[in-house]
Amino acid sequence: MEFKRETPTRRPVPVRVQDWLEVYEEFPPEKLRAQAARCMDCAIPFCHQGCPLGNIIPDWNDLVYRDQWRKAIDRLHATNNFPEFTGRLCPAPCEAACVLGINDDPVTIKQVELEIIERAWKEGWVQPEPPEKKTGMSVAVVGSGPAGLACAQQLARAGHAVSLYERDDRIGGLLRYGIPDFKMEKRFIERRLDQMEAEGVTFRPSVNVGVEVDASSLRNQYDAICLAGGATWARDLEVPGRELSGVCFAMEYLPLQNKRNAGDEVPDEQFISAKDKRVIILGGGDTGADCLGTVHRQGATSVKQYELLPRPPESRPTSNPWPTYPNIYRVSSAHEEGGDRDYSIMTKRLSGENDVLKKLHGVRIEFVPENGRMAMKEVPGSEFEEDVDLLLLAMGFLGPERYMLEQLGVEVNERGNVRADANKMTSVPGVFTAGDMTRGQSLIVWAIMEGRAAAQGIDRYLMGETELPGN
């Protein structure tokens, strides 16, 4: 009743597109305490229901308001291994479920979370938590995204010898090479890796399990395995002209810039740049926005972002009530920086000259009721063509890649994701799974929850019981 919702200011667009630093300015502690004070400490806090990790949100909001930051980080770490990641990257379903949001702006939960952990790092409160004793058991975690990292950290703290495998040259998965630096600078990953190494986790980058190492051989080396390789099978654009030079997946494009930002030498003939090019991005989700912000910083001549689905509404429709996550029109920092967004667009074909992309040929579509379902129909006479030099495919992912799964013989479900029981164990005894590999493409907060759940299941499998905390 006393304070209105307030969030950090983004740096001016002309300034931030000249660098790769995070877009937000610092948020003064006195403003944060005011924002934490907006939390009503509800009798039934629906923010818990909105957060897959079950974060104890009212508790740490109140502790920040009372200036008890050390206690606040203890409450936060009780359910979340990496609040500095979620505080930057999570779309905050907790805020969508905030009771205050029924008739007012919700509490700035995500920002309070971020400020708590950053204060904790600054004060030196985040320290390694090695186990008091070792169990003598060993676990291989394959995939070092947020699910693999969370699983590895929990298992190491339980006393198991953990080896974390990653096919890329650095640990971090999509956090490292899928998320641009302007959303999260990679120094925040490094300090967590230092902590995990001190807790006993062994990192094995540049090892492609399933290609360079037969996945089934790990079963002979370790007492348990956790598959956390993500849903990296990208949805392709199956139209004439797809083979033309100038068409690439988002996850072929984004990692190269991150590598250069890290100081790696990426040869010009391998680097994909938008400089002085007309760019079209297919896909209106987070990956598309990541491409958009990267394209701006590389100096594209123009950029358009096309989405197959209709434009979302400005506010919640009645079919999408509180406390569900609202499917509404959103403007990210990348969208603020420029580019045209268009909806209900289908790509029909691509054309070029001398095997080089030159044009996208599309048509507008509409969704109409048909036999009890919404059917996609082309709008007659809406055909168009657009000049393009670089086409980035950010249309989502179909599930995990198959080679490692086939070597281990694990079953997949009807959606193509790895099948797992309540303990996160696959159809193969001793082989567990976590994250997008079992859920399909999802949020970072779900990935961390999955990693923690898999660690519980593995610890119970190895020891007969577990004391690892759940969510």
Backbone torsions as a table, in degrees:
resi	resn	phi	psi	omega
1	MET	NA	-25.1	-177.9
2	GLU	-94.5	-31.8	-173.8
3	PHE	-121.8	142.0	174.3
4	LYS	-93.8	157.7	178.6
5	ARG	-61.6	135.3	178.2
6	GLU	-143.2	136.8	179.8
7	THR	-124.9	164.5	-179.2
8	PRO	-60.2	150.0	177.5
9	THR	-81.7	139.3	174.3
10	ARG	-83.8	143.3	178.3
11	ARG	-59.9	151.0	-178.3
12	PRO	-55.6	139.6	-177.6
13	VAL	-54.4	-47.4	-178.2
14	PRO	-61.0	-23.8	-179.5
15	VAL	-84.1	-49.5	-170.6
16	ARG	-72.6	-26.1	179.3
17	VAL	-75.1	-3.6	177.3
18	GLN	-91.7	-3.3	-179.6
19	ASP	-143.2	-177.9	-179.1
20	TRP	-115.5	18.4	-180.0
21	LEU	-79.5	161.9	-179.9
22	GLU	-60.2	148.0	-168.8
23	VAL	-81.0	-18.5	-173.0
24	TYR	-91.2	145.4	173.4
25	GLU	-85.7	165.1	-179.1
26	GLU	-66.0	150.1	-178.9
27	PHE	-110.6	116.8	-175.3
28	PRO	-59.1	140.3	-178.6
29	PRO	-57.2	-36.5	-178.7
30	GLU	-66.2	-33.8	176.2
31	LYS	-69.9	-36.8	-179.6
32	LEU	-66.0	-41.3	178.7
33	ARG	-61.2	-37.6	177.0
34	ALA	-64.8	-39.6	178.7
35	GLN	-67.8	-40.4	177.1
36	ALA	-63.1	-31.7	-179.7
37	ALA	-67.5	-18.6	179.2
38	ARG	-71.0	-18.6	178.6
39	CYS	-64.6	131.3	-172.9
40	MET	-93.0	0.7	-177.0
41	ASP	50.1	56.0	-172.6
42	CYS	-57.9	150.4	175.5
43	ALA	-62.8	-39.5	174.4
44	ILE	-122.4	94.4	-175.9
45	PRO	-78.1	101.4	-178.3
46	PHE	-69.0	-13.5	174.5
47	CYS	-60.0	-30.5	175.9
48	HIS	-62.3	-42.8	179.7
49	GLN	-66.1	-34.9	-178.8
50	GLY	-73.8	-24.9	-176.6
51	CYS	-95.3	116.9	178.6
52	PRO	-58.7	-28.0	-179.7
53	LEU	-81.1	-9.8	-177.5
54	GLY	66.4	32.8	-179.4
55	ASN	-54.5	139.1	-176.9
56	ILE	-84.7	68.5	-166.6
57	ILE	-63.0	-49.9	-179.5
58	PRO	-58.2	-34.2	-179.3
59	ASP	-62.7	-52.0	-175.8
60	TRP	-77.3	-20.2	170.0
61	ASN	-63.0	-46.5	-178.7
62	ASP	-65.8	-38.6	179.6
63	LEU	-65.3	-37.6	175.8
64	VAL	-65.5	-44.6	178.3
65	TYR	-57.4	-35.8	-179.1
66	ARG	-90.7	7.2	176.1
67	ASP	65.3	31.6	178.2
68	GLN	-107.4	71.5	-171.1
69	TRP	-69.3	-34.6	-179.3
70	ARG	-64.7	-42.1	176.8
71	LYS	-67.4	-34.1	-178.6
72	ALA	-63.6	-41.9	-179.6
73	ILE	-70.1	-31.5	175.9
74	ASP	-64.2	-42.0	177.4
75	ARG	-64.8	-40.2	-177.2
76	LEU	-69.7	-44.4	179.2
77	HIS	-70.4	-16.2	179.8
78	ALA	-63.2	-25.5	-176.8
79	THR	-124.2	-13.1	-172.8
80	ASN	-134.9	117.6	179.5
81	ASN	-69.7	-32.9	-170.0
82	PHE	-134.4	66.4	-179.2
83	PRO	-64.5	-20.7	176.9
84	GLU	-70.5	-22.9	175.5
85	PHE	-80.6	-50.7	-179.0
86	THR	-66.6	-35.0	179.7
87	GLY	-64.5	-20.2	177.6
88	ARG	-101.3	-33.8	-166.1
89	LEU	-114.1	-20.1	-176.5
90	CYS	-72.7	138.5	176.9
91	PRO	-75.9	5.4	172.1
92	ALA	61.8	62.7	171.9
93	PRO	-62.7	-19.9	176.1
94	CYS	-62.6	-39.8	-180.0
95	GLU	-69.3	-34.7	177.2
96	ALA	-64.0	-28.1	-178.5
97	ALA	-96.4	0.1	-179.2
98	CYS	-60.0	131.2	-178.5
99	VAL	-61.3	-35.2	178.7
100	LEU	-60.7	-26.9	-178.5
101	GLY	-70.3	-7.3	178.3
102	ILE	-62.5	-42.9	-176.6
103	ASN	-133.7	13.5	180.0
104	ASP	-154.0	179.2	175.2
105	ASP	-73.5	137.1	-177.9
106	PRO	-68.6	166.6	176.9
107	VAL	-66.1	145.0	179.5
108	THR	-80.4	64.7	-173.9
109	ILE	-59.2	-45.9	-175.8
110	LYS	-60.0	-41.1	-179.4
111	GLN	-70.8	-37.3	176.7
112	VAL	-61.8	-43.4	177.9
113	GLU	-57.8	-46.7	-178.3
114	LEU	-64.4	-43.0	-178.0
115	GLU	-67.9	-32.2	177.6
116	ILE	-62.8	-49.3	-176.1
117	ILE	-70.4	-35.9	178.6
118	GLU	-67.7	-36.7	175.2
119	ARG	-63.8	-39.9	-179.4
120	ALA	-64.5	-42.6	176.7
121	TRP	-63.4	-43.1	-179.0
122	LYS	-61.9	-38.7	-177.1
123	GLU	-83.7	-6.4	-179.4
124	GLY	80.1	20.6	-178.3
125	TRP	-81.9	-17.5	-179.3
126	VAL	-90.9	108.1	-176.8
127	GLN	-126.8	158.7	175.8
128	PRO	-59.6	145.9	178.7
129	GLU	-122.9	69.4	-179.5
130	PRO	-67.5	154.5	-178.8
131	PRO	-72.1	154.1	177.3
132	GLU	-70.1	-31.0	178.4
133	LYS	-149.0	154.7	179.1
134	LYS	-91.5	148.7	-178.6
135	THR	-91.4	-18.8	-174.8
136	GLY	84.7	0.2	178.7
137	MET	-96.7	149.7	-179.7
138	SER	-124.1	144.8	-178.6
139	VAL	-134.8	136.6	171.8
140	ALA	-103.6	125.6	173.5
141	VAL	-108.3	123.4	-176.5
142	VAL	-106.6	111.9	-176.7
143	GLY	111.8	124.1	-172.8
144	SER	-114.4	29.9	170.2
145	GLY	-74.5	-168.4	-176.1
146	PRO	-60.5	-33.9	178.4
147	ALA	-67.8	-48.2	179.7
148	GLY	-63.8	-40.5	179.2
149	LEU	-63.5	-45.6	-179.2
150	ALA	-64.1	-43.4	179.1
151	CYS	-61.6	-46.7	-178.5
152	ALA	-62.3	-43.2	-178.6
153	GLN	-65.0	-43.4	-179.5
154	GLN	-64.4	-41.3	-179.4
155	LEU	-67.4	-38.7	178.3
156	ALA	-64.0	-39.0	179.2
157	ARG	-69.8	-21.7	176.1
158	ALA	-82.3	-6.4	175.9
159	GLY	102.9	4.6	179.4
160	HIS	-85.7	152.5	174.9
161	ALA	-84.0	113.4	-171.9
162	VAL	-112.1	128.7	172.0
163	SER	-113.8	124.9	-176.8
164	LEU	-107.0	113.9	-177.2
165	TYR	-95.9	140.4	179.2
166	GLU	-144.3	131.4	-178.2
167	ARG	-75.7	-25.7	176.7
168	ASP	-76.9	170.8	-175.1
169	ASP	-80.0	-9.5	176.9
170	ARG	-133.4	152.4	178.5
171	ILE	-78.0	143.6	175.6
172	GLY	141.3	-15.9	178.5
173	GLY	57.7	-136.0	-180.0
174	LEU	-65.8	-26.2	175.1
175	LEU	-59.7	-35.8	-176.4
176	ARG	-81.8	-50.1	-169.4
177	TYR	-116.4	-5.7	176.9
178	GLY	-100.9	-27.3	-177.6
179	ILE	-97.0	120.8	178.2
180	PRO	-64.0	155.5	-178.4
181	ASP	-62.7	-27.9	-178.6
182	PHE	-70.9	-13.6	173.2
183	LYS	-95.8	-35.2	174.9
184	MET	-157.5	115.9	177.8
185	GLU	-69.5	143.7	-170.5
186	LYS	-75.0	-9.6	175.9
187	ARG	-63.7	-24.0	179.4
188	PHE	-73.5	-26.2	173.4
189	ILE	-73.0	-42.9	-173.9
190	GLU	-59.3	-41.0	-176.9
191	ARG	-68.8	-32.1	175.6
192	ARG	-69.6	-39.3	179.3
193	LEU	-63.7	-36.9	175.9
194	ASP	-61.0	-43.1	178.9
195	GLN	-62.8	-46.3	-177.5
196	MET	-65.1	-37.2	178.2
197	GLU	-63.6	-39.5	178.0
198	ALA	-68.6	-21.4	177.8
199	GLU	-86.1	-6.0	174.9
200	GLY	112.9	-0.5	179.1
201	VAL	-74.0	132.3	175.4
202	THR	-99.7	123.3	-178.5
203	PHE	-94.4	134.3	178.7
204	ARG	-127.5	77.1	177.4
205	PRO	-75.4	168.8	178.2
206	SER	58.6	32.3	174.4
207	VAL	-125.2	108.6	-177.9
208	ASN	-91.3	93.7	179.7
209	VAL	-65.6	129.7	-176.1
210	GLY	102.6	-17.2	177.8
211	VAL	-120.7	-62.5	179.6
212	GLU	-83.7	-29.0	177.5
213	VAL	-127.1	126.1	178.5
214	ASP	-64.1	125.3	-175.6
215	ALA	-59.9	-35.9	-177.9
216	SER	-66.7	-23.7	179.6
217	SER	-68.6	-23.9	179.0
218	LEU	-64.8	-26.5	-179.0
219	ARG	-66.0	-26.5	178.3
220	ASN	-83.5	-20.3	-176.4
221	GLN	-93.8	-25.7	-172.4
222	TYR	-127.6	155.8	178.6
223	ASP	-77.3	-22.9	177.0
224	ALA	-156.0	158.1	179.3
225	ILE	-131.1	141.9	171.1
226	CYS	-121.1	122.6	177.7
227	LEU	-92.4	115.4	-179.1
228	ALA	-135.0	45.6	-174.4
229	GLY	-82.4	-1.8	175.9
230	GLY	81.5	175.7	176.4
231	ALA	-102.4	80.1	-169.6
232	THR	-100.4	6.1	177.5
233	TRP	-83.4	99.9	-172.7
234	ALA	-74.1	142.2	174.2
235	ARG	-70.9	128.2	-176.0
236	ASP	-95.9	165.9	177.1
237	LEU	-101.7	102.9	-174.9
238	GLU	-94.1	77.6	178.9
239	VAL	-135.5	158.5	174.5
240	PRO	-58.0	135.6	179.4
241	GLY	97.1	-2.1	-179.1
242	ARG	-58.4	-27.4	-175.1
243	GLU	-78.3	-5.9	-176.8
244	LEU	-65.4	147.1	174.3
245	SER	-67.3	133.8	-176.9
246	GLY	112.6	-1.5	176.6
247	VAL	-112.3	126.0	179.8
248	CYS	-151.9	158.0	176.0
249	PHE	-71.9	151.7	176.5
250	ALA	-56.8	-38.8	-177.1
251	MET	-83.1	2.1	163.4
252	GLU	-89.2	-31.0	-174.3
253	TYR	-84.2	-52.1	-171.8
254	LEU	-62.5	-44.5	-176.2
255	PRO	-60.8	-29.8	-176.9
256	LEU	-64.7	-40.4	178.3
257	GLN	-68.4	-39.1	177.5
258	ASN	-63.0	-37.2	177.8
259	LYS	-64.3	-44.0	177.8
260	ARG	-64.0	-39.5	178.0
261	ASN	-62.2	-29.8	179.7
262	ALA	-81.5	-3.1	178.8
263	GLY	96.6	4.7	178.6
264	ASP	-73.9	149.1	175.1
265	GLU	-90.5	106.3	176.5
266	VAL	-104.8	113.5	-178.1
267	PRO	-55.5	144.5	-178.2
268	ASP	-56.8	-35.2	-178.2
269	GLU	-70.5	-16.9	176.8
270	GLN	-99.5	-21.5	-175.7
271	PHE	-77.3	137.9	177.0
272	ILE	-105.4	113.0	-176.2
273	SER	-119.3	146.7	176.3
274	ALA	-95.8	2.1	-175.8
275	LYS	-56.4	126.9	177.2
276	ASP	59.8	26.7	179.8
277	LYS	-117.5	154.6	171.2
278	ARG	-89.4	118.4	-171.0
279	VAL	-114.2	140.3	169.5
280	ILE	-125.3	132.9	177.8
281	ILE	-110.8	125.0	176.0
282	LEU	-99.2	114.0	-177.5
283	GLY	126.6	126.9	-175.4
284	GLY	-105.8	14.1	-178.6
285	GLY	-88.8	-161.9	-177.4
286	ASP	-62.5	-39.9	-179.2
287	THR	-65.3	-38.7	175.8
288	GLY	-62.0	-39.9	178.0
289	ALA	-67.4	-35.1	176.4
290	ASP	-63.0	-42.4	176.4
291	CYS	-63.3	-40.9	-178.0
292	LEU	-60.4	-48.9	179.4
293	GLY	-63.9	-34.7	178.4
294	THR	-68.8	-42.6	178.5
295	VAL	-59.1	-42.9	178.7
296	HIS	-59.2	-45.4	-175.6
297	ARG	-72.4	-22.7	177.5
298	GLN	-83.4	-12.7	174.9
299	GLY	91.7	44.5	177.2
300	ALA	-66.9	149.8	175.6
301	THR	-70.0	-43.7	177.8
302	SER	-153.9	159.0	178.0
303	VAL	-148.5	134.6	175.3
304	LYS	-125.0	143.4	179.4
305	GLN	-121.8	118.7	-177.2
306	TYR	-107.9	139.0	178.0
307	GLU	-126.3	137.4	-179.7
308	LEU	-69.0	-37.0	-176.2
309	LEU	-80.3	162.8	177.1
310	PRO	-66.8	160.8	176.3
311	ARG	-65.3	131.2	179.6
312	PRO	-65.5	158.5	177.8
313	PRO	-71.8	162.3	179.6
314	GLU	-72.6	-28.4	179.9
315	SER	-136.5	171.1	-176.1
316	ARG	-58.7	128.5	169.1
317	PRO	-79.0	164.2	-178.5
318	THR	-63.6	-24.6	178.9
319	SER	-78.1	-4.0	-176.8
320	ASN	-132.2	62.9	-170.9
321	PRO	-78.8	163.9	168.9
322	TRP	-58.8	142.2	6.5
323	PRO	-100.2	21.5	178.0
324	THR	-69.5	157.7	-179.8
325	TYR	-69.6	125.5	-173.8
326	PRO	-76.4	127.9	173.6
327	ASN	-89.1	85.8	-175.6
328	ILE	-126.4	167.5	178.9
329	TYR	-69.5	125.9	-177.3
330	ARG	-125.1	149.7	177.9
331	VAL	-120.0	108.4	178.9
332	SER	-82.4	174.2	177.5
333	SER	-60.9	-35.5	179.6
334	ALA	-65.8	-38.2	178.5
335	HIS	-67.2	-33.5	176.0
336	GLU	-60.9	-27.2	-172.1
337	GLU	-82.2	-6.1	176.6
338	GLY	128.7	-178.6	-178.6
339	GLY	97.0	156.2	179.2
340	ASP	-105.2	134.2	176.8
341	ARG	-108.5	135.5	178.1
342	ASP	-139.8	147.8	-173.0
343	TYR	-122.0	166.4	-179.4
344	SER	55.3	49.1	-178.8
345	ILE	-117.4	129.6	174.8
346	MET	-117.5	132.0	176.5
347	THR	-84.1	126.1	-179.1
348	LYS	-95.3	-40.9	179.2
349	ARG	-165.1	167.5	176.0
350	LEU	-122.7	148.7	177.7
351	SER	-136.9	159.7	-178.2
352	GLY	-161.2	-171.4	177.6
353	GLU	-132.5	135.2	180.0
354	ASN	53.6	41.3	178.2
355	ASP	66.9	18.6	178.7
356	VAL	-115.2	132.9	-178.3
357	LEU	-59.5	136.0	178.0
358	LYS	-131.8	-35.1	-175.1
359	LYS	-141.6	146.8	169.2
360	LEU	-107.7	131.1	178.8
361	HIS	-110.4	118.5	-174.9
362	GLY	-131.6	178.0	178.4
363	VAL	-148.6	149.0	175.9
364	ARG	-83.0	147.5	-178.7
365	ILE	-127.3	163.9	173.8
366	GLU	-139.2	155.1	-179.9
367	PHE	-107.7	121.4	-175.6
368	VAL	-126.3	149.0	178.8
369	PRO	-65.2	136.2	178.3
370	GLU	-154.8	115.5	-179.7
371	ASN	54.7	41.5	176.8
372	GLY	81.2	3.1	179.1
373	ARG	-130.3	164.9	176.4
374	MET	-89.2	121.3	-179.1
375	ALA	-106.9	146.9	-178.8
376	MET	-92.2	125.4	-179.1
377	LYS	-127.2	140.5	174.8
378	GLU	-74.6	141.4	178.0
379	VAL	-85.1	117.3	-177.9
380	PRO	-57.7	135.6	177.1
381	GLY	78.5	8.5	-176.9
382	SER	-99.0	9.7	-178.6
383	GLU	-61.4	145.0	178.9
384	PHE	-151.5	166.4	173.1
385	GLU	-134.4	149.7	-175.9
386	GLU	-136.6	133.7	176.0
387	ASP	-67.9	138.0	-178.0
388	VAL	-154.2	138.7	176.1
389	ASP	-107.3	-27.4	-178.8
390	LEU	-138.9	120.9	178.9
391	LEU	-112.9	118.7	-178.2
392	LEU	-105.6	125.4	-177.2
393	LEU	-95.9	107.4	-179.5
394	ALA	-125.8	57.1	-170.1
395	MET	-103.1	18.9	177.4
396	GLY	94.9	-172.6	-173.9
397	PHE	-133.0	147.9	-175.6
398	LEU	-92.6	-12.3	-178.5
399	GLY	138.4	-167.2	-178.4
400	PRO	-75.0	152.4	171.9
401	GLU	-69.7	154.4	-165.0
402	ARG	-94.2	-23.1	-167.0
403	TYR	-58.7	-42.5	-179.5
404	MET	-70.1	-37.6	-179.4
405	LEU	-66.2	-40.3	-179.6
406	GLU	-66.7	-37.8	179.2
407	GLN	-65.2	-34.7	-179.9
408	LEU	-86.0	-19.5	180.0
409	GLY	78.0	23.7	-179.8
410	VAL	-79.2	148.7	-179.4
411	GLU	-82.9	150.4	172.0
412	VAL	-115.6	157.7	-179.6
413	ASN	-90.6	-173.6	-176.0
414	GLU	-64.7	-18.9	178.2
415	ARG	-92.0	-2.9	179.1
416	GLY	89.3	5.1	177.7
417	ASN	-92.8	160.5	-179.1
418	VAL	-68.1	129.8	179.7
419	ARG	-78.2	135.5	-179.3
420	ALA	-142.5	151.9	177.9
421	ASP	-89.3	-169.6	-176.0
422	ALA	-64.6	-23.5	177.8
423	ASN	-93.0	6.9	-179.6
424	LYS	72.5	19.0	176.4
425	MET	-89.0	138.7	178.8
426	THR	-77.1	-172.2	177.8
427	SER	-69.0	-12.7	178.7
428	VAL	-101.2	119.1	-178.6
429	PRO	-56.1	133.8	178.7
430	GLY	86.5	-5.8	177.7
431	VAL	-110.6	118.7	-176.4
432	PHE	-111.8	173.9	-179.8
433	THR	-148.6	156.8	-178.5
434	ALA	-156.7	153.5	172.5
435	GLY	82.6	-152.2	-175.5
436	ASP	-62.3	-22.3	-179.6
437	MET	-62.8	-29.8	179.0
438	THR	-108.0	-27.4	-179.9
439	ARG	-90.7	-22.8	-165.5
440	GLY	86.6	175.3	-177.2
441	GLN	-54.3	125.1	-173.9
442	SER	-151.7	-163.6	-173.7
443	LEU	-93.9	157.9	178.8
444	ILE	-60.6	-35.4	-177.9
445	VAL	-68.3	-34.4	174.8
446	TRP	-68.1	-38.4	-179.9
447	ALA	-61.0	-45.4	179.5
448	ILE	-64.0	-42.5	177.2
449	MET	-59.4	-44.5	179.7
450	GLU	-61.6	-42.4	179.5
451	GLY	-62.3	-41.4	178.3
452	ARG	-66.3	-40.2	179.3
453	ALA	-66.0	-41.0	178.3
454	ALA	-64.1	-38.9	177.9
455	ALA	-61.8	-40.9	175.9
456	GLN	-59.5	-46.8	-178.3
457	GLY	-63.5	-41.4	179.6
458	ILE	-66.1	-44.3	-179.6
459	ASP	-62.2	-40.3	178.6
460	ARG	-67.1	-39.0	178.9
461	TYR	-63.8	-41.1	-176.6
462	LEU	-79.8	-35.0	-170.4
463	MET	-111.6	-8.1	-178.1
464	GLY	88.3	-19.6	176.8
465	GLU	-156.6	170.0	179.4
466	THR	-144.0	144.5	174.1
467	GLU	-110.4	5.0	178.2
468	LEU	-65.5	138.1	-178.7
469	PRO	-70.4	148.1	175.7
470	GLY	-103.9	-167.7	180.0
471	ASN	-127.3	NA	NA
